Amino acid sequence: MITHDIRSEATAKQLLERGRQVLRAEIDALLQLEAYLDDNFAGAVRMLDATQGRIVVTGMGKSGHIARKMAATFAATGSPAIFIHPAEAAHGDLGMVQQGDTLIVLSNSGSTPELTPIMQHCRSMRIRIIGIASRLDSPVMQASDVRLLLPQVREACPSNIAPTSSTTMMLALGDALGMALMDLRGVARDNIKKLHPGGAIGLRLMAVSEMMHGGASLPLVRRDTPMREVIMTMTSMGFGAAGVVDDDGRLVGVITDGDLRRHVGDLGDGVAAAVMTRNPKTVPLGTLAEDALMIMNDCKITTVFVMEDERPDTPAGIVHIHDFVRYGLS
């Protein structure tokens, strides 16, 4: 039996337009959600902030997938959180819920029967519940202490069945809760860095001090150092540059390969002070590596000296453009 394959008739233009229709539908859903936010949102954030235990997030089906991500967002931004599958909760995982926890329940309809056991258990333990659903008269919302109402929107699915616009709203609302809670608790960048030692986020939050070369590896010379010795220092250290310091160890200039080329006729009997570039670009010790790299790219330099915090005119280290490549930043 030969069936008609509509895929052969779909043009690239039609597929592109369909994709845009979905995005427009979900954008419209988010705009409606923004308008729906009220004081209950602030109440939910304050309830989460007052949580003595963990934030427990639950949901079934596609809402469960969003709940997993929501729990991960809270945990990654400094608020201990776990996801509990409602079906597993009814088979022993209710023991994971403890006094002092706060429960967040996700269900677009608000009538998901699998959520009943965990909600009843939390009510019996006087655990506070934040409900997220699109019907205020639903079981989920009726059992919740704080109700975050979702607008009833059409799904981006042609048959208005597959969770699309509704799950996008849940995802965005979870991010909004997480970021507002993060701001309320004053979670600093350093706190997030401790929770993200690996991956792209870990690299973005790495301080330049973690990759710099210091101590005996610093290519430093005095102002009266003969250029022959300066060249030897630059060659042996391998940075293509040397910092020039005064008698107190303060950086007063820098000599690069480019300076050598520009002063090639003065190198024989010259000294560092005659060749150096004054007021070189530097970065503080606590500068993020990606910010230091941006400065180097903007200034078109391949090395930069990293300065002490307590003595901002004294070099603590040096980084070369190759160091960023070695760490995966480029």
Phi, psi and omega in degrees: 000128181264126179256154179280125181258104182290343181299329182289341182262349182283122179271162178300323180296319180293319179295320179296317180294323178296318177300319179292325177298318179298314180297320179295321179296319182285326175297317179298321178297319179294323178295321177294320178298318179302318181291336181281338183299134180220198183298340177297329178296313178299322178296322178294318180296317180292326176295318178295322179295327181277358182297125179273333180257236181246159172272119180256126182242136181219155179181158183247147177065224180297326176297329177294321177297319177294322179298321177300314181294322179298315178298320180295323179294315178300312182297320183288344180249022170097007179244109182307128184209151176221158172255135174238124178288128184300325179292319178292329179301321181286354180239035172119337183286356173299337178293347178282342180275133185232162174303137180096350177283166171233134182257132171248126182244127180248127176196117183299314180284332184079007185238020182293115186295331181296344181277346185301312182301314183291326179289319178297319179299315181292323177297321181292334180265005182059034175275131183288145185235134172250118180260139177234110182201174183256003179228120181292334182270010182279159179304320181298312183289324180294331181268000186263149176279324176234133184244120175254105187276130174267139175294146178276104184244161175282136177291154178288348177294137182304325181266006178059038182242305185296126179300114181224289179298322182292319180287330175296320177296317179299316180300313181294322179294322176297318177297319180297318178297316182297316182288322178294320178294321178299316178294317182298322181275355179065038180292121183270166180300325180296325178295319179293323180300320180297332181269353181228062181290343183241176176074188183295324180294318178301320178293318181296329183264003179290135176278148181297335179295338181282344181241355184287160174258128181227188178062231183292347180275355181285124178277087183241141176224165177272167180296328182264012178293129178301146183297332177300317179289325178299314180297320178296319178296314180298320181290316184289327181280331174079018180262350183071020181199159175218138176270142179254124183241156176271188184294340179264007179082011180275139181286121181245351181183175178217146177240126180242174176303324179295322177297321179298318180293321181290334182246030186303330180281348183252007188282333186302305183247007184281169177238168186303318184299332183281340186251334189296155171267123183280160178051056181291158177289132178225169176227148177291162184300325184271008181297137175293145182301318182293329177289320178297319179296321179297318178298316180296319179294318180296322181272356180056049177237153183257350176222154176211140178274140179257126190259150178299150177288311184283333177234083187295354176258007183246125182289134176258338181188183179215145175233144178249154181304329179293334178296321179293320178297319181297327180270359178092012176255127179203000000 
